Amino acid sequence: MRYLLLILKRSFLMTIILQLIFYINAWFITGNVDQIDFFVSKEHLFFSLKIWLSLFVLFLLIYSLGNNKY
């Protein structure tokens, strides 16, 4: 259970870092970013959810391969 919480925390923090990179990239392209539209748009929220789930599965697989005793 402790490792599952660690995996959740790491995948969430990695998603936040990726969102920050996405935000900075959008700011450099357009010059300004409307923060409310950026964080409330449905497409962006689905994108964030897909990234979080993929990172969670990736970290879970890395953990399970690392603890394989065979």
C-alpha positions in Angstrom: 0.0 0.0 0.0 2.9 2.3 0.8 4.3 1.8 -2.7 0.9 2.5 -4.3 0.7 5.8 -2.6 4.3 6.6 -3.7 3.4 5.7 -7.3 0.3 7.9 -7.1 2.3 10.8 -5.7 5.1 10.5 -8.3 2.7 10.2 -11.2 0.7 13.3 -10.0 3.8 15.4 -9.5 5.1 14.4 -12.9 1.7 15.4 -14.4 2.0 18.8 -12.7 5.5 19.3 -14.1 4.2 18.3 -17.6 1.3 20.7 -17.3 3.7 23.5 -16.3 5.8 22.8 -19.4 2.6 22.8 -21.5 1.6 26.1 -20.0 5.0 27.7 -20.6 4.9 26.5 -24.2 1.5 28.0 -24.8 2.7 31.2 -23.3 5.7 31.4 -25.6 3.6 30.6 -28.6 0.8 33.1 -28.0 2.3 35.7 -25.7 -0.4 35.3 -23.1 -2.5 32.5 -21.8 -6.0 32.9 -20.4 -5.6 30.9 -17.2 -9.3 30.2 -16.6 -9.8 28.8 -20.1 -6.6 26.9 -19.9 -7.5 25.0 -16.7 -11.2 24.6 -17.4 -11.3 23.5 -21.0 -12.6 20.0 -21.5 -9.9 19.0 -24.0 -7.1 20.1 -21.6 -8.7 18.2 -18.7 -9.0 15.0 -20.7 -5.4 15.5 -21.9 -4.3 15.8 -18.3 -6.2 12.8 -17.2 -4.7 10.7 -20.0 -1.2 11.8 -19.1 -1.8 11.0 -15.4 -3.2 7.6 -16.1 -0.3 6.7 -18.5 2.3 7.8 -16.0 0.5 5.9 -13.3 0.6 2.7 -15.4 4.2 3.3 -16.3 5.4 3.8 -12.7 3.3 0.8 -11.6 5.0 -1.4 -14.3 8.4 -0.1 -13.4 7.8 -0.9 -9.7 6.4 -4.4 -10.5 9.4 -5.2 -12.7 11.8 -3.9 -10.1 10.3 -6.1 -7.3 10.1 -9.2 -9.4 11.9 -11.9 -7.4 12.2 -14.5 -10.2 
